[in-house]
Amino acid sequence: MNLKSLIAAAAVVLTLGATGGAAAQEKLEKTDIKIAVGGKPLLYYLPLTLAERLGYFKEAGLNVEISDFGGGAKSLQALVGGSADVVTGAYDHTIQMQAKSQPIVAVVQLGRYPGIVLAAVNSAGSIKSAKDLKGKKVGVTAPGSSTNFMLNYVLTKNGMTPEDVSVIGVGGGASSIAAIKRGEIDAIVNLDPVISQAQSDGDITILADTRTEKGTMDVYGGPYPAAVLYTRPDFIKENPKTTQALADVFVRTMLWLNKASTEDVLKVLPEEFFLGNKTLYAQAFEHSKPTYSPDGQFSQAGAEAALTVLKAFDPAVKSADIDLSKTYTNQFVADALKRLNK
């Protein structure tokens, strides 16, 4: 290696140390962290996989174990049951759990649009719009997950109730594609890369699409927070430095993702994420890229939109006095941005 290369390599090391390793220089209260997620290969949770494979957790002094569940409701259960420390899951759960007097707090926003798509399965042949869903079998990632919430809201908007359809958990990967092809469901609510794969195969027709700002506005009437990093308030109180380290990792990932090309992202991901078609996955990523938060910060408008949606179909939320200020905090993101932008 020549002198110029050595200098360049040293500069890279110094840069990494100044950004990703800042929190690691402080003594963390807890270094072994269990993260739960419901559908890790979904583009909804891409920042988690990027953070893992870019080595940001290790650079922050964190030894992370990721448990992947069939849907967001199951990863939430892992947090409540104590088998997970933190979750990458839907912001909606922070509101629902406050209504149940089991508070959880979102500390980093990963998605600013949900990226969830409602589509008719073409072989079913009888669904032309959301109004035709009554009495149909609808596949979601898992009952009680964000995909289920979107379905419930769309049904409510169209004069129906969640009980007017049969909800079937189909997961967020190859199992959901198989459910479509076997004719087990009449419609599906899912995310990329599943949606792009099914659309490419000619198996579905899209009815509602929240992968864009316009589509999100059409469905929800406003901005809508999607995937977040959330945990219990007691975890934050007992582990403030560890929580900050986690926030640093995810904010650093969001900043990287904001600047990354499609090729940059594909180089980082494992082959099994591509569902056998890397080109199609690349297209799916490009469809979903606008959904990611540019910097991890929450907005009050987004929180209010989520509360309005949940009130429409969740009796517990509708009857509860929800304090949105307790469902999220920008404190850790703000500190992370200060550190990373130095």
Disulfide bonds with the S-S distance in Angstrom:
none
